[in-house]
Amino acid sequence: MQAKQTAKALLTFAHRGEAQAFLRQRNFRPRTFYFEGLYENDSELLLLTGEGLQSTAERLAAVCGAFREEVGSVVNLGIAGSLAPHCLPGAVYSVRTAYGFRGGKVQFKTYSGSDPGAQIDCISADQRILQAADAGQLAHFAPLVDRELWAGAAVCALFNLPFRAYKLVSDRAGEGEFCANIREQAGQFSEQLLGFYEGLSLPAAEAPAAVDDNLPEGFYLTTSQQRRLRTVLQHLKIKYTEDDGQLLAKAGMASILAMDINPKKRTTLLLEGLDSLLNPFNARLRARLDELCRPLAAANCRVQFSRDYEDDRLE
C-alpha cells in the first residue's frame, strides 16, 4: 500500500489585486519558479495566472506539470460579470460548468467542476465584454462571464485534477465602466473572496486524506490513481447514496482480489469497475471497442483510447 501523502490545494487568481487579501493574511511566501507569481504556505499553493485564456493555460499547465504530485485540487477564485438579472453584483457563486468563447465562437468542449451543489455556469471570453450586444450574445450560454476559467478547467482535465470555481459578481457585463470598477474595488473584492473561501468546507475527497485505507492488501495505488479513486467515489456516493465499502463491493473488489495478477493491475480493474458504475454507457462502449480491436491486438498493435473517448492513438 502507498504511504499517505499530503496534497495541497492550488488557488488561482487572474491578478494580484484579486489575491491581495490571501497573500497578506494566509502567510503566503514566494516560491522559486521559472516565472513570478507562484506562492506557497504550509497547506496551499497560489498562482497568479494573468488575464486571458492563453496566459491562464500556459501558467497553470507549467505549475501543474512541475508540481503534479504535490497538487490535489485546483480552486479558482475571481471576478466575473453578470449576464443575467438573477446573478447579482456582490454575490459569490460556485460554478457548475465552464464554457469557452474564442474567435467569435462557443467552444465545443465544456468542463464541470467538482462541487455537486453548484448551479451557475460561467463562460470565458477571449476579449473583454464591454458592449451590451456582446453580453447579450454570451447570455444565451451562461449567466456569468470571465476571462480565464475555461482555460484553467481544460488544464485541470488534462492533469486529472478536480477543480472548483467561485466567482464574485462585480458588475453587469457590457457596461463601459466594468473594468474601471474592478480596479477601483480590487481590495474590497479580495477581502470578500477571502471571507467566502475561509467559510468553505471542502469535501474529504478533495482534502489531503488517504482513501486507500479502504482497500485491503493486494491493491497498490499510485498518486494519480489515489486521486482518481477519491473523485469517482465522491460522485458515486452522490449517485447511489451508499458508503465506500458498498460501492467497492459493487465494483467487484472481491473477485478482482482473487485474481492472480499484480496489485497495480488489480487497482486498474477496480477503477474501471467504479467507472462503469458511474458511466454505464461508457462501460458498454468500452466493451464494444475492445471487441472491435481484438484483430489489432492479435497483430501486436495497441489501440489506446482516452477516458472520455474524445482522443485516440495507435501504437
N, C-alpha and C positions, 0 to 999 in steps of 0.2 A: 504493500500500500504506500502511496505517496505521502510524504510528510506535509503537515499543514503549512500553508503559505499565507502571508498577509497581502491582500490585494488592495490597491489604492483606487479611490475614485479620481478620475481626471476631469476637472472642471474647466470648461472652455468659455471664453468671452471674446467678443469681437475686438473690444477696445479696452484700454487701461481705465478709462472713465467708468465703464460698467463694472470693472473688477476692483475699483479702488478700495471699497469698504472691506472686501475679502482680503486683499493684500495687507491692509492695515490692521485688521482685527483678528485674523486667523493665523498669524505668525508665519506667513509665507516668506521664504527667502529665495533668491535667485538660484537656479540650478544651471550649471555649466552645460551648454549645448552648442550646436552649430550656429544657432541664431538666438537673438534675445527674445524674451517673452515667455520663458518657461520657469516656473517657480514650484516650490515644494514645501510642505510641512510634514509633520510626523505621519499623517494619515492620508494626505491628498497631494495630487499634482494640480497645477493650474497653468493653463496655456492661453496666451493672447493670440488669437488666430489671424487678426487683421480683418479688414472688411472685404466682403465679397466671396463668391463661390470658389474661385481659383485659389486665393490665399488660404482660405479655410482648409480646402482639400490638401494643399501642399504641406502646410504646417502640421495639421493633425496627423496625416499619414506618416510624416517623418517621426513624430513623437511616438505614435503607436508602434511603428516598426522598431524603434530603438528600445522601447520600454514595455513591449507586449507582455512579458512575463510579470511585470510589476503592476500593470493596469488591470483592474477588474471590471470597471464600468466607466462610461462617459456621461457627464451631466452638463448640458449646455444651458447657460443662463444668460439672458439678454433682453434687449428691447425689441418690440415688434409694433407694427402699425395695425390698426383695426380696419378691416374691410367690411364689417357688418355691425349693425346697431347694437346687437346683444353682446359684443365684446367691448367692454367699457374701458376708457382710459383710467389708469390707476390700478386696474385689476391684474393679477398674475394667473396665467392659465398653464396647465400641464398639457403638452402637445401629444395628440394621438398619432397622427400621420404627417410626415414631411413630404411635400410636393416640391418639384423644381420647375422654374420658368426661365428658359435660357434661349437666346436668339429669337425671341418673339414666339416661342412655342412652349407648351407644357411638356415636361419630360415624361417618358413612358414609365420609368421606374419610380416607385414610391417606397418609403421606409417607415415602419411603425415602431414607436417607442415601446419601452417595457413597462410603462405604468398602466395597469389594467383599468384604472379609474379615469384615465384621460379621455376627454370627449371633444376636444377642439383641434382642428387641423391647421397647419401653417404652410404657406407656400413661400419659397425662397426665390427671389428675383435677382437677375444678374445686373439690373440697373435700379437706381433709386426711383421710387414711385412717388412722383411729385404732382402728377396731373390726375384729376378726377376720372378721366376716361381710362387711364391705365389701371387705376384702382378698381374701377367697375369691371374691367376685363378679368382681373385676378379673383374678384369676389365670387365668381362662378365656381371656383375650385376650393377655396378655403376662406375662413373669416379673419385670418391673421396673415401678415406678410413680414418677412425679414430678408436678410441678405446672405445668411450663412448656413442655416440649419440643414437644408437638404444635402449640401456637400459634406458636412460633418457626419450626417447619418449614413451616407454612402460609404465613408471611410470605416465607420463602425461595423457596417455589414461586411466589408472586406476582411476585417480583422476578427469577426465573430464576437464583437463586444456589445453588450446591452447598452442602450442609451436612453436617457430621459432628457426632456427639454422643458424648461419653464420660462415663459415669455411674459414680461411686464409690458402692458399696452401703454405706450407713451402718448399717442395721439391718433387722429384719424389719418390713414394713409391717403395721399392725393392732395393734401393741403400744403401749400407752398412753404410754410414755416416749419414743416415737420422736422427737418434735420437741425435747424437752429434751436428748436425746443429741446431736442435731445442733448445737445452740447451744454445748454444753459442749466439743465436739470440733472446732469450726469451723476453728481454726488448724491442727490436725493434718490434717484433711481437705484443706485448701487446699494444704498442703505436699505431700501425696501426689498431688494432681491436678497440681501444677506439675511434680513429678518425672516423672509419666507423660507429660505434654504435651511436655516437653523431650526425651523419648526417642522421640517420634514422628518419622517421616519422611513428610511429606505428598507425594503424587504430583505429578509435574510439571504435570498438568492443573489442579491447584489452587494451584500456586505461581506467582509472578509471572514466567512465561515466555511468550514470544510464539509462538503456534502458526502465525501467518500466514506465517512463513518457509517453510512447506511449500507455499504457494500461489504459482504463477507470476504474472507481471504479467498484468493483465486481471481480477483479482478485487480487491474492496475490502471490508474487514471493519470494521464498526462495533465499538465496545467490547463491546456485548451479543452480537453475532454471534461475536466472538472467544472469549468465554467459552462460548458455546453450542458452538462448534466443539471447544474443549478437552474439554468434558464428553462430547459424543457420540463423539469419537474414543477417549476413555478407555474408555467402555463397549463400543465395537466391538472394541477390541483384546482385551478380556476374552472377548468372544463368539467372535471369529474367530481369535485369536492371529496376527494379521497386523500389519505396521507401517503407519504413517500413509500412506505412498505407495501401498501396495497398496489400502488402504481408500478413498483418494481416487479412485484409478483405477476401482475397482469402483462408486463412486457416479456415474461418468460425467463426471469432470472434463474429459477431453479433448474430448468432444463439446460440453459446456457452454462451454468456452473458445472453440470455433469459432463459436458463435452470435453474431449481430450484435445484441447487446444491451449495455446499460451494465454496468459492473463490479459495481454493487450487486445488480442482477438476477441476474447470474451467481452471486454468492455465495448469494443466496436459493435458487436452484435446486440448488446444490451441497449446501447444508444439508438441503434436502428429500430429496435423494438419499441422504445419510447417514442421515437419519431413517428412510427406507424400508428401509435395510439393518438398522437396529436394531429396527424395528417393522413387519414386513411387513403385518400385519393393518391397521394404521393407514393404510398406503400404499394398500391396496385400498379401504378405507373412504373415503379422501380422493378417490380417482379416481371412485368411485361418487357421492359428494356433488357433485363438480364437474359430473358429467354431469347430475344432477338439477337443479342450479342454473343451467344454461345459459339456460333461458327467462327467469329473473330477470335474468341479465346482459344479455340482449338488450333488456330493458325498462329498462336503466340502473339496476338495483338491484344492490347488492353485499352478498352474504352472507359474513360472516367468522366462521370457527369458531376456537375456542381450540385450542391444540396438543393438549390431552388430550380434546377434543371433549365436555367437560362443560358448556361455556357457548357461547352463540352470540348474535349480534346482527345486526339487519337495518339497513343504512344506505341 
